Amino acid sequence: MKVSNQTSLKIVSLISLICLLIPLIIYGLWIYAFNLGTTQAERVTIFKDYFPDFLNGRWDTTFISIAFCVVAILLSTTNLKKIKNYWRTLNIFIIVISSLLLLLNLFSMM
């Protein structure tokens, strides 16, 4: 029973990592679009072209990024004391990076 419990905790850690990758990809696309455009309006247009039409609102990608950061933090926090070694280090990394991205998103909304 303990082996399957550890396996499920590792799967939750990987899901948390995937949740962290989504905001990282959004910021990576913004950096890429920023380097392509010459004016801010052109950069925003290039950035919005990477997403479907229902995500072209002013704060849509920010809200999605915030939601995935919160999910990543919550999933990693639940595993922090139950899992050891490499997986614990991975969960700490996920919590730190997700927290920084969450704060970056919140402050960018001000």
MIDRENGU-147620 format. One record per residue: z, y, x of N, C-alpha, C, CB in turn. Coordinates in steps of 0.05 Angstrom, whole numbers, plus 5000, padded with zeros to 4 digits. Glycine has a CB too. Layout:
<sites>
ZYXZYXZYXZYX...
</sites>
This chain:
<sites>
500049765016500050005000500050255017502450004981501350245040501550475058498850545070503550425080497250345076494550385087492750535068493250125096492750455043491050585023492050875017490950424997494750915019495851185016494951365038498951175014494951265063493951425086490951475083494551275112489551285073486651325070486151545049485251065061487651535027487251745007488052015017488851674981490052035034490852285046488652395064493552265061487352215079485252295097482852395081484352065115482352265058480152355041480652625030479652145018483152675022483952945012483653155034486852945001484253075059483853265081480853325085485053145107479153125082476353175085475253345062474852915086476253305038475453475015476353765021476753374989478753795032479654065039477854195060482554045049476954035079475154135099472454225087474653925121471454075068469054145054469454405038468153915035471754435026472354685011472454925030475054654996473354875055473355095075470555165084475055015099468754965086466055015095464455195077464654745099465055185051463555355032463855655038464355295003466355755041466656035048465456105076469556125047465755905094464555955121461555975120465355725140460255825103457355835100456556105087456355595083458156195067457556445054457756675075459556505031459756675092459956885112457856855134462756875125457156605140454956565159452356675148454656265165451856635123449356745111449457055111449056645082451857165107452057455107451457565135454757545098452457435156451957515183448957485190453657355203447757275181444857235185443257445171444056955175443957505146442457705131442957985143443357705101445358035153445958285165444158335190448858305174443658125205441958155229438958185222442257915247438158095198435358105190434558385179434657905169436458505164435758755151436259005168437458785126434959225160435259475175437059665160432559595180437059655134438859825118440759645102437260015099442859775093444859615078443659505052447359785071442059655038440859555013438959315019439259785000437559335041435759115048437358865056433959195072439558905070441358675077442558545053443558775096443358695034444558585009442458434994445758814991440058534992437858394978437158134992435358574978437058135018436557885033438757685028436257945064441257775029443557605024443557484996446157755028442957644976442957544948440657354943442757784929438557374959436257194955436956904962433957284972439056864977439856594985441356444962441656605009442156594942443756474920442256474894446356634917442956294875441656304849442256564834442556064832440756614813441056864798443756904786438956864776445156684778447756724765449956804785448656474750449256794811451156884832450457154844451356674854448757304831447857554842449557794833445057604835451757754820453557974813454958084837455657884792456358304834457558444856459658274870458758704847461358134855463657994866463457684863466158084853461157584854460957294848461457124872458257234836460157174894460457014918463257054930458357074939464457284926467157334936469157174920467857634934468857164894470657004877470456704883470157054848468056614888467656334895468956274922464556264896468556454941469756414967472856414965468856644986473956594949476856604945477856344933477656844928476456244913477256004899477255764918475455944875475155734934474955504952477055534975472255484964477655774983479755815003482455724992479856105013483055804968485555724955485755424952485955864928483655294943483555004940484054864967480954914927482654964988482954855014485854875024481054985034487055105020489855145028491754965013490755445024491354944987493154764971492854474978492554804941490354384982489954104989491154035017487054024988490754215036491754165063494754185064490454365082495954365048498854395048500154145037499654635032498954015017500253775006500253545026498753694981498353545045498153325064499653385090495353275071500653625094501653705120503953535130502553995118505853465113508153305122507753005119510653395107505752925105505352645099503652505119504252605072502152655135500152535152500752625181497252615144500052455200500752505228498252545246502452285239498852615271496852635292494552825287495852355298492152725291489752885289489453015262487252715296490152865241489752955214491653185208490152735194493953185219495853405215494753655229498653335227493653625253492453855267490053965251491553765295488453785240486253875224487154025199484553625215489253935186490354075163491454355170492453915149492754375193493754635202491454825208495454605228489354715220486954875226485654975199484854715242485454805180484354875154486055085140484154625135488655065142490455265129490055535143493355165131490055535169489755795184487155925178490155745214484955785181482255905176481855985147480055705185482855815129482555885100484256125094483455645083486556155105488256385100486956645111491056345113485856625134484456855146482056935129483556805174480456745120478156805103479056915076476456555099481256805065482356905040483157205043484756735031484557265064485357545068482957725073487257565093480957625087478457775092477057835065476557625111476957635048475757675021477357875005475457415007479957845005481558024988481458314998484457934989481458355024481258625035478458745032482058625063476458575031473758675027473358774999471658455034475058684980474758764953476059044948476058564934477559134966478959394962477159624966481359424981
</sites>
